[in-house]
């Protein structure tokens, strides 16, 4: 195995288990512990992990802001899995809320194509457009200030409008979750405050997010993990994340 192949393999282990141990890696790859320590130093310099006594742990990364259109082009297979899980939770006749999220855009397409008779509230221009193609859906926009980079309405007017509604289920996007600090984060203050208002409208609140976001942080904390009903991901995250989810009694779907 070449050195770069070993680095790639160690990185995958970090994402899977959340940590690595020098002795175990030395045996696995049949190289000296000094060689493994050099590998871990390289991964630390790349910002992937943080070295600890006898090994290393996956490092939290700061999420980079991209507009929702660009995000919609990435991880489509994973987002389809998440959206499909969310879709199965929705019942005919319900009122649901979909906030600005590339995964929610896929969910909106599934709802439109199903011809399910439901009411949908959304602050996303893209979601409103997708669902406007179905005569079966009652569509509500809270309006407010249009945030171009996010592709939807945010801010005080949106919040004042949304507070008038009660919904059976709210599906919320996030750029990062920190299970140690129990925080859910996003990029922008106004977007975060709007998401927080949406959370208070839902009898059940679900985060729709890829597993990798357990390892990312946004700049603005908009909610506490105790405020949500569950997290919908594409599958089981690392063992370390699973332990933290169980510890905090968070339902993983």
Backbone bond lengths (Angstrom), bond angles and torsions (degrees), N, CA, C in turn:
res aa  C-N    CA-C-N  psi(-1)  N-CA   C-N-CA  omega(-1)  CA-C   N-CA-C  phi
1 X - - - 1.466 - - 1.527 110.02 -
2 X 1.332 116.18 129.65 1.457 121.08 177.96 1.539 110.05 -72.18
3 X 1.338 115.44 160.03 1.469 120.76 -177.11 1.526 111.45 -59.06
4 X 1.356 117.05 -42.51 1.463 119.88 -178.96 1.521 111.46 -66.66
5 X 1.327 116.56 -36.69 1.464 120.17 176.82 1.532 110.05 -63.18
6 X 1.320 116.48 -39.15 1.470 120.44 178.56 1.529 110.67 -65.78
7 X 1.345 116.51 -41.17 1.469 120.27 177.52 1.529 111.02 -61.80
8 X 1.322 116.24 -42.73 1.472 120.40 178.73 1.526 110.67 -63.47
9 X 1.325 116.59 -39.54 1.462 121.30 -179.76 1.526 110.70 -67.73
10 X 1.324 116.94 -41.59 1.475 120.79 178.11 1.528 110.10 -63.81
11 X 1.330 116.16 -39.46 1.466 120.39 178.30 1.524 110.78 -61.00
12 X 1.334 116.84 -42.75 1.463 120.37 177.96 1.517 111.46 -62.77
13 X 1.322 116.98 -38.31 1.474 120.69 176.70 1.520 111.01 -63.78
14 X 1.323 116.30 -39.31 1.468 120.11 178.42 1.521 110.82 -61.76
15 X 1.340 116.65 -43.47 1.466 120.15 179.22 1.530 111.52 -68.70
16 X 1.321 116.43 -29.46 1.460 120.43 -178.98 1.525 112.28 -78.63
17 X 1.350 116.09 -47.50 1.463 120.36 -172.49 1.520 113.78 -107.65
18 X 1.326 116.90 -15.13 1.457 119.89 -180.00 1.520 114.20 84.91
19 X 1.332 116.60 -11.01 1.466 119.64 -179.56 1.528 109.30 -158.30
20 X 1.330 115.97 162.21 1.465 122.27 175.27 1.527 108.70 -138.86
21 X 1.330 115.67 155.31 1.464 121.96 179.91 1.528 108.48 -122.07
22 X 1.326 116.46 131.97 1.460 122.27 -174.68 1.533 111.97 -55.39
23 X 1.327 117.03 -48.59 1.467 120.76 -177.70 1.524 111.89 -59.65
24 X 1.337 115.83 -42.22 1.467 119.84 -179.44 1.522 111.15 -66.60
25 X 1.329 116.42 -39.82 1.458 120.20 179.86 1.525 111.29 -67.72
26 X 1.326 115.62 -37.47 1.470 120.60 178.84 1.531 110.59 -59.98
27 X 1.327 116.23 -44.00 1.467 121.04 178.73 1.526 111.14 -69.30
28 X 1.315 116.36 -41.00 1.469 120.76 -176.40 1.523 111.25 -63.26
29 X 1.335 116.80 -43.91 1.464 120.43 -174.72 1.530 113.15 -99.80
30 X 1.352 114.85 -1.69 1.471 120.94 177.49 1.530 112.23 56.12
31 X 1.320 114.50 47.83 1.466 121.61 173.89 1.524 107.71 -130.95
32 X 1.325 116.77 168.95 1.468 120.43 -177.89 1.522 111.06 -69.74
33 X 1.319 115.42 159.14 1.464 120.63 177.13 1.522 110.34 -64.88
34 X 1.345 117.06 -32.60 1.470 120.06 177.28 1.528 110.84 -62.80
35 X 1.332 116.35 -38.88 1.467 120.18 178.39 1.523 110.78 -64.26
36 X 1.329 116.65 -39.55 1.464 121.26 178.51 1.524 110.31 -66.60
37 X 1.323 117.37 -40.85 1.466 120.48 179.12 1.531 110.58 -61.32
38 X 1.342 116.46 -37.85 1.464 120.18 176.97 1.523 110.48 -65.34
39 X 1.341 116.07 -39.26 1.464 120.44 176.43 1.532 110.83 -60.19
40 X 1.329 115.28 -45.44 1.464 120.06 -177.97 1.523 111.22 -66.35
41 X 1.326 116.01 -33.19 1.463 119.98 176.54 1.521 110.22 -64.32
42 X 1.330 116.61 -41.49 1.466 120.82 178.23 1.527 110.41 -62.12
43 X 1.337 116.92 -45.18 1.470 121.14 -179.65 1.521 111.32 -66.32
44 X 1.331 116.15 -33.26 1.464 120.07 176.38 1.527 110.04 -66.78
45 X 1.328 117.33 -43.03 1.470 121.55 178.88 1.520 111.43 -64.27
46 X 1.328 116.53 -28.54 1.470 121.21 178.01 1.525 112.22 -81.05
47 X 1.332 116.08 -4.53 1.465 120.44 178.61 1.506 114.59 80.29
48 X 1.330 117.49 11.71 1.462 121.30 -177.76 1.518 112.09 -81.43
49 X 1.336 116.27 -36.93 1.459 120.07 -175.82 1.517 111.44 -141.21
50 X 1.315 114.07 169.58 1.466 122.04 176.50 1.517 108.11 -122.83
51 X 1.314 116.67 125.23 1.465 119.61 -177.41 1.522 111.42 -72.79
52 X 1.326 114.88 141.61 1.454 122.28 176.44 1.531 107.53 -128.94
53 X 1.311 115.76 173.84 1.463 119.17 179.52 1.526 109.09 -62.70
54 X 1.344 116.67 117.47 1.455 121.49 177.47 1.509 115.48 84.16
55 X 1.344 117.84 3.40 1.466 118.74 -179.08 1.513 112.79 175.31
56 X 1.334 116.62 -139.73 1.451 120.77 -179.70 1.520 110.94 -165.17
57 X 1.343 115.68 161.15 1.458 121.83 179.11 1.525 109.39 -126.85
58 X 1.322 115.65 151.79 1.454 121.44 178.81 1.525 109.63 -62.85
59 X 1.305 116.19 134.91 1.461 120.88 -176.04 1.523 111.08 -95.81
60 X 1.339 114.83 139.65 1.457 120.04 173.38 1.518 109.32 -63.82
61 X 1.335 116.11 140.14 1.457 120.70 179.79 1.527 110.12 -118.93
62 X 1.327 116.60 146.75 1.456 121.43 177.80 1.524 108.76 -81.33
63 X 1.312 115.85 122.54 1.462 120.31 -179.39 1.523 110.04 -69.39
64 X 1.321 116.36 138.57 1.451 121.80 177.25 1.521 110.00 -92.40
65 X 1.347 115.73 136.27 1.458 119.30 -178.35 1.527 110.45 -73.25
66 X 1.317 116.04 129.95 1.461 122.72 170.33 1.519 107.63 -135.46
67 X 1.328 117.71 149.57 1.467 118.49 -179.56 1.524 109.92 -70.32
68 X 1.320 115.44 160.82 1.458 120.75 -172.12 1.530 111.98 -63.14
69 X 1.334 117.38 -29.45 1.458 120.55 178.29 1.521 111.83 -65.02
70 X 1.338 116.15 -41.84 1.467 120.31 177.77 1.523 110.95 -68.23
71 X 1.344 116.23 -40.04 1.467 119.90 179.56 1.522 111.19 -63.54
72 X 1.329 115.83 -31.38 1.456 120.20 -177.34 1.532 112.26 -67.60
73 X 1.335 116.68 -18.51 1.460 121.04 -179.70 1.528 112.14 -84.78
74 X 1.325 117.28 -12.67 1.463 121.20 -174.11 1.532 111.49 -104.48
75 X 1.326 115.66 148.79 1.475 122.73 172.79 1.526 112.61 53.43
76 X 1.312 117.82 39.91 1.468 120.57 -174.49 1.524 112.66 -63.86
77 X 1.328 116.65 -39.31 1.470 119.56 -179.88 1.517 110.81 -61.94
78 X 1.326 116.10 -45.46 1.463 121.62 179.30 1.526 110.26 -63.51
79 X 1.315 117.10 -45.24 1.465 120.99 -178.36 1.525 111.77 -65.65
80 X 1.317 117.04 -32.54 1.465 120.35 175.64 1.524 111.34 -63.36
81 X 1.330 116.16 -40.19 1.468 120.57 178.20 1.520 110.03 -62.72
82 X 1.337 116.36 -45.35 1.472 121.40 -179.11 1.524 110.48 -64.39
83 X 1.330 116.01 -46.08 1.464 120.41 -179.15 1.523 111.49 -62.27
84 X 1.320 116.90 -38.23 1.465 120.81 179.18 1.530 111.27 -64.90
85 X 1.333 116.10 -39.51 1.468 119.67 176.60 1.525 110.70 -63.66
86 X 1.337 116.05 -41.81 1.465 120.47 179.10 1.528 110.78 -64.80
87 X 1.326 116.05 -41.66 1.464 120.91 -178.91 1.529 111.50 -58.53
88 X 1.326 116.79 -38.55 1.461 121.37 -178.17 1.537 112.60 -67.14
89 X 1.333 117.29 -15.02 1.463 120.99 179.23 1.533 112.48 -85.91
90 X 1.324 116.02 -14.34 1.468 120.84 -174.00 1.526 110.80 -87.84
91 X 1.333 115.53 134.86 1.460 121.08 -179.94 1.527 110.27 -113.30
92 X 1.320 114.64 147.97 1.463 120.83 178.87 1.536 110.24 -56.22
93 X 1.312 116.47 136.59 1.456 121.84 177.59 1.514 114.53 90.50
94 X 1.323 117.64 -7.17 1.464 120.76 -178.66 1.530 111.30 -77.31
95 X 1.323 114.96 161.89 1.458 122.54 167.89 1.516 107.22 -109.00
96 X 1.336 115.72 123.87 1.460 119.84 -178.36 1.524 109.67 -125.09
97 X 1.326 114.55 163.47 1.458 121.04 179.33 1.528 109.36 -124.16
98 X 1.319 116.14 129.42 1.464 122.22 176.86 1.523 108.66 -119.56
99 X 1.319 117.19 114.61 1.462 117.88 179.61 1.525 110.31 -89.22
100 X 1.322 116.96 -177.86 1.462 122.05 -176.92 1.520 109.64 -66.50
101 X 1.332 115.90 113.22 1.460 121.53 -176.82 1.523 108.58 -165.63
102 X 1.336 117.21 135.55 1.465 120.21 178.16 1.528 111.01 -65.55
103 X 1.337 117.34 -32.73 1.469 120.42 175.98 1.524 110.49 -68.27
104 X 1.325 117.04 -38.26 1.465 120.61 177.80 1.525 111.85 -66.23
105 X 1.326 117.15 -27.49 1.463 119.63 175.40 1.532 110.57 -64.35
106 X 1.321 116.56 -40.49 1.471 120.71 177.04 1.522 109.71 -67.55
107 X 1.333 116.47 -40.81 1.462 121.06 177.07 1.529 110.17 -60.40
108 X 1.323 117.26 -40.71 1.466 121.16 178.87 1.531 110.89 -61.41
109 X 1.323 117.39 -39.01 1.467 120.76 177.41 1.524 111.11 -63.52
110 X 1.334 116.78 -39.46 1.461 121.01 178.07 1.525 111.01 -64.93
111 X 1.325 116.62 -40.18 1.466 121.30 179.41 1.526 109.34 -65.75
112 X 1.322 117.03 -45.47 1.474 121.70 179.05 1.524 111.68 -58.62
113 X 1.319 116.47 -46.42 1.464 121.02 -176.02 1.528 112.64 -71.65
114 X 1.328 116.67 -22.15 1.472 120.39 -179.09 1.527 112.29 -78.30
115 X 1.348 116.18 -18.70 1.464 122.67 -174.73 1.526 111.92 58.64
116 X 1.320 115.45 30.51 1.456 120.93 176.87 1.531 110.54 -71.37
117 X 1.307 116.77 137.03 1.463 121.31 178.87 1.526 109.23 -87.73
118 X 1.323 115.53 99.55 1.458 121.30 178.45 1.525 109.16 -142.30
119 X 1.341 115.29 170.56 1.464 121.63 173.16 1.518 108.07 -107.99
120 X 1.318 116.32 131.04 1.464 121.13 -178.91 1.524 109.41 -122.99
121 X 1.329 115.69 128.40 1.461 122.37 171.97 1.524 107.65 -105.88
122 X 1.319 117.03 130.83 1.462 119.41 178.65 1.517 110.62 -150.20
123 X 1.326 115.41 145.95 1.469 121.85 174.31 1.525 111.65 -102.05
124 X 1.339 116.85 7.31 1.459 122.06 -178.92 1.530 110.67 -94.84
125 X 1.319 116.57 124.43 1.471 121.38 177.71 1.526 110.72 -59.25
126 X 1.325 116.90 -42.77 1.466 120.85 -178.22 1.523 111.33 -64.65
127 X 1.324 117.21 -43.65 1.463 121.09 -179.95 1.525 110.71 -65.91
128 X 1.329 116.48 -41.58 1.460 120.04 177.81 1.534 110.70 -60.30
129 X 1.320 116.08 -41.03 1.474 119.87 179.38 1.530 111.15 -66.18
130 X 1.331 116.29 -44.64 1.473 120.56 179.91 1.520 110.89 -58.55
131 X 1.324 116.55 -46.92 1.464 120.89 -174.84 1.527 112.96 -78.72
132 X 1.339 116.62 -17.00 1.467 119.57 178.32 1.529 111.47 -66.70
133 X 1.328 117.14 -14.22 1.460 122.07 -179.56 1.533 112.92 -80.55
134 X 1.351 116.90 -5.55 1.467 120.63 -178.83 1.526 110.95 -111.78
135 X 1.321 115.93 127.18 1.464 120.21 177.95 1.523 112.10 -79.97
136 X 1.340 116.89 -9.00 1.461 121.69 -178.19 1.527 112.63 -83.10
137 X 1.334 116.24 -16.39 1.466 121.23 -171.75 1.521 110.80 -102.14
138 X 1.331 116.11 130.64 1.460 121.46 169.79 1.522 106.53 -87.32
139 X 1.318 116.00 120.00 1.466 121.35 -170.49 1.528 110.06 -112.58
140 X 1.346 115.48 131.17 1.463 121.11 -179.15 1.529 109.15 -127.53
141 X 1.334 115.67 130.16 1.464 121.42 173.97 1.524 109.05 -112.92
142 X 1.338 117.83 128.23 1.458 119.55 179.35 1.522 113.49 -75.11
143 X 1.339 117.63 -11.83 1.460 120.30 179.78 1.520 112.25 67.46
144 X 1.321 116.71 -162.16 1.456 121.29 -179.99 1.513 111.66 114.34
145 X 1.332 116.37 -158.37 1.463 121.89 -179.34 1.522 109.98 -79.53
146 X 1.315 116.79 129.65 1.461 120.44 179.45 1.523 109.94 -82.62
147 X 1.342 115.61 123.52 1.459 123.11 179.00 1.524 107.36 -101.75
148 X 1.331 116.13 102.68 1.467 121.87 -170.56 1.527 112.40 -58.47
149 X 1.346 116.96 -46.72 1.465 120.13 -176.12 1.529 112.58 -63.00
150 X 1.324 116.21 -34.20 1.466 120.08 179.75 1.526 111.62 -84.42
151 X 1.318 115.62 -28.80 1.460 119.32 -179.71 1.515 113.28 84.44
152 X 1.350 116.45 37.08 1.460 118.86 -179.89 1.518 112.61 -171.48
153 X 1.340 114.84 -175.63 1.460 121.79 -176.61 1.528 110.81 -94.71
154 X 1.321 116.40 133.53 1.462 121.83 179.13 1.531 108.98 -142.26
155 X 1.330 116.02 171.10 1.457 120.05 173.83 1.508 114.21 102.14
156 X 1.334 115.75 -172.75 1.464 122.53 -169.78 1.524 113.46 -62.24
157 X 1.334 117.96 -40.58 1.465 119.92 -179.56 1.524 111.12 -66.74
158 X 1.320 116.20 -39.69 1.473 120.46 176.84 1.521 109.89 -63.19
159 X 1.329 116.22 -43.79 1.469 121.79 -178.98 1.522 110.70 -63.73
160 X 1.330 117.30 -45.91 1.468 120.85 179.75 1.521 111.33 -60.34
161 X 1.322 116.09 -37.70 1.460 120.55 -179.89 1.525 111.16 -70.47
162 X 1.321 117.11 -45.71 1.465 120.86 -173.95 1.525 111.91 -68.81
163 X 1.320 118.15 -26.01 1.471 121.76 -179.46 1.529 112.65 -63.44
164 X 1.320 117.13 -15.13 1.465 120.92 -179.31 1.521 112.56 -80.31
165 X 1.331 116.96 -9.79 1.460 120.82 -172.15 1.528 112.55 -110.01
166 X 1.342 113.67 148.97 1.466 121.63 167.91 1.527 106.91 -118.40
167 X 1.316 116.68 133.06 1.462 119.64 -179.80 1.522 109.77 -125.76
168 X 1.338 115.32 152.00 1.464 119.50 178.94 1.533 111.16 -69.03
169 X 1.344 115.67 -41.47 1.465 119.55 -177.10 1.526 110.17 -141.34
170 X 1.331 115.45 137.09 1.458 121.36 174.58 1.525 108.55 -119.50
171 X 1.325 115.98 132.71 1.461 121.72 179.33 1.529 107.85 -114.11
172 X 1.325 115.34 116.67 1.454 122.31 -169.76 1.524 110.95 -118.67
173 X 1.326 116.94 136.73 1.449 121.63 175.34 1.517 111.16 -92.97
174 X 1.316 116.07 160.35 1.469 121.24 179.85 1.518 109.15 -153.15
175 X 1.341 116.20 152.55 1.470 118.48 176.43 1.520 111.59 -96.47
176 X 1.340 117.60 -7.58 1.455 118.77 178.61 1.516 112.95 -174.45
177 X 1.341 115.59 151.21 1.461 122.50 176.78 1.530 108.42 -133.28
178 X 1.315 116.28 128.96 1.467 121.34 176.61 1.530 107.85 -112.08
179 X 1.324 116.22 106.22 1.464 120.75 -175.95 1.520 112.49 -74.05
180 X 1.331 117.31 -20.21 1.461 119.96 176.66 1.527 110.71 -75.58
181 X 1.333 115.88 -43.67 1.471 120.79 178.42 1.521 112.30 -88.17
182 X 1.347 115.98 -6.60 1.464 123.36 -179.62 1.522 111.85 60.38
183 X 1.328 116.62 35.23 1.460 120.64 -175.80 1.518 112.23 -112.56
184 X 1.339 114.64 147.99 1.463 123.02 173.63 1.519 105.77 -116.92
185 X 1.340 117.26 129.36 1.453 119.67 -169.71 1.531 112.80 -125.14
186 X 1.343 113.48 162.99 1.458 121.98 174.73 1.517 108.81 -144.33
187 X 1.336 117.01 -173.74 1.462 120.86 -173.97 1.522 113.73 -89.28
188 X 1.321 117.25 -29.88 1.456 121.91 -164.81 1.526 111.27 -129.75
189 X 1.332 116.47 140.74 1.468 121.62 -177.00 1.531 111.46 -61.38
190 X 1.338 116.96 -50.11 1.465 120.15 -177.45 1.526 111.41 -64.28
191 X 1.328 115.92 -40.76 1.465 120.24 176.25 1.524 109.79 -62.50
192 X 1.332 116.80 -42.10 1.466 121.32 -179.98 1.516 112.45 -64.28
193 X 1.326 117.13 -44.35 1.467 120.36 178.90 1.520 111.69 -64.29
194 X 1.328 116.17 -34.42 1.468 120.58 177.45 1.530 110.54 -68.78
195 X 1.323 116.85 -42.89 1.463 120.45 176.85 1.532 110.42 -59.96
196 X 1.334 116.46 -40.68 1.464 120.59 179.65 1.524 111.30 -61.59
197 X 1.334 115.89 -40.90 1.473 120.11 177.44 1.518 110.74 -64.56
198 X 1.331 117.07 -38.96 1.461 121.30 178.02 1.524 110.93 -62.47
199 X 1.320 116.34 -39.62 1.464 120.64 179.69 1.524 110.99 -59.97
200 X 1.324 116.67 -39.82 1.464 120.41 -178.63 1.531 113.10 -71.11
201 X 1.340 116.60 -14.35 1.474 120.30 179.12 1.525 112.40 -84.14
202 X 1.324 117.57 -19.76 1.453 120.52 -171.27 1.514 114.69 -94.27
203 X 1.332 116.10 133.21 1.462 119.77 171.98 1.525 109.77 -68.87
204 X 1.341 115.59 -34.86 1.459 122.36 172.06 1.530 107.43 -126.62
205 X 1.323 116.44 135.07 1.463 121.05 -176.83 1.522 109.26 -126.36
206 X 1.333 116.22 125.51 1.456 121.09 -178.02 1.524 110.29 -122.19
207 X 1.322 116.24 130.93 1.457 120.88 169.32 1.517 107.87 -81.49
208 X 1.328 117.16 133.10 1.462 121.39 174.35 1.526 106.88 -111.42
209 X 1.324 117.13 111.90 1.467 119.71 -172.92 1.523 111.89 -160.16
210 X 1.337 115.49 152.48 1.453 120.83 175.99 1.527 109.91 -74.51
211 X 1.319 116.02 153.20 1.469 120.94 179.48 1.521 112.66 -56.60
212 X 1.325 117.04 -33.85 1.463 119.79 -176.72 1.523 112.44 -60.37
213 X 1.341 117.00 -20.89 1.457 119.33 -177.83 1.531 113.53 -74.41
214 X 1.337 116.93 -9.60 1.462 119.32 169.98 1.529 110.39 -66.80
215 X 1.337 116.47 -16.70 1.462 121.61 -178.04 1.520 112.78 -107.97
216 X 1.347 116.24 12.32 1.459 120.57 179.96 1.525 110.66 -122.22
217 X 1.321 115.48 154.76 1.460 122.39 175.43 1.516 110.02 -127.71
218 X 1.332 116.61 138.34 1.453 121.14 168.79 1.517 108.67 -93.66
219 X 1.333 116.80 -178.70 1.459 119.56 -176.06 1.529 112.77 -91.52
220 X 1.352 116.96 -14.80 1.470 119.12 -174.01 1.521 110.73 -129.62
221 X 1.318 115.68 121.98 1.460 121.45 177.73 1.523 108.77 -82.73
222 X 1.336 116.83 119.32 1.460 119.29 -178.21 1.530 113.57 -109.37
223 X 1.329 117.34 -10.75 1.465 118.78 -179.16 1.520 110.33 -161.75
224 X 1.326 114.08 164.73 1.456 122.54 174.76 1.527 108.38 -103.06
225 X 1.315 117.43 144.88 1.470 119.83 -177.51 1.524 112.58 -61.57
226 X 1.336 117.22 -21.38 1.461 119.77 178.37 1.527 112.44 -71.55
227 X 1.342 116.94 -10.11 1.456 120.88 -179.68 1.529 113.10 -86.19
228 X 1.320 117.15 -6.99 1.458 119.40 -174.81 1.531 111.72 -108.17
229 X 1.328 115.21 155.41 1.462 121.50 178.69 1.521 111.18 -80.70
230 X 1.336 116.01 -38.42 1.453 119.30 -178.32 1.515 111.66 -171.82
231 X 1.324 115.75 169.57 1.458 123.09 177.81 1.524 108.53 -117.95
232 X 1.329 115.70 127.00 1.465 121.02 178.92 1.527 108.35 -101.96
233 X 1.339 116.35 117.45 1.457 121.66 178.34 1.528 109.42 -126.89
234 X 1.332 115.57 179.14 1.464 119.49 -178.29 1.515 113.56 -77.78
235 X 1.326 117.99 -14.64 1.458 121.67 -178.30 1.515 109.95 172.01
236 X 1.321 116.06 -171.93 1.460 119.28 -178.46 1.528 111.10 -67.54
237 X 1.347 117.09 133.44 1.464 120.65 174.61 1.526 110.35 -79.89
238 X 1.326 117.84 -164.89 1.460 121.69 -179.47 1.529 110.76 -64.31
239 X 1.322 116.03 160.15 1.462 121.17 178.58 1.518 111.42 -58.90
240 X 1.325 116.70 -38.04 1.455 120.81 179.40 1.530 111.43 -63.26
241 X 1.340 116.26 -42.88 1.465 120.61 178.04 1.523 110.56 -66.21
242 X 1.328 117.26 -40.92 1.468 120.95 178.98 1.527 111.20 -59.21
243 X 1.314 116.64 -41.55 1.471 120.69 179.34 1.530 110.46 -62.73
244 X 1.330 116.18 -41.07 1.470 119.96 -179.91 1.526 110.95 -68.94
245 X 1.323 116.87 -37.29 1.460 120.56 176.85 1.523 111.27 -63.08
246 X 1.318 115.38 -44.22 1.474 120.82 178.37 1.523 110.94 -64.15
247 X 1.320 115.74 -41.04 1.469 120.69 179.82 1.513 111.02 -61.32
248 X 1.337 116.27 -39.13 1.474 120.99 -178.65 1.529 112.44 -90.75
249 X 1.355 115.62 4.94 1.471 122.10 178.10 1.525 112.52 55.22
250 X 1.336 114.62 45.16 1.470 121.02 179.88 1.521 108.71 -98.48
251 X 1.313 115.81 128.89 1.461 121.90 -179.57 1.521 110.04 -77.32
252 X 1.334 116.44 122.48 1.460 121.45 178.26 1.518 109.02 -104.78
253 X 1.335 116.34 124.47 1.459 120.66 -176.92 1.527 110.48 -109.90
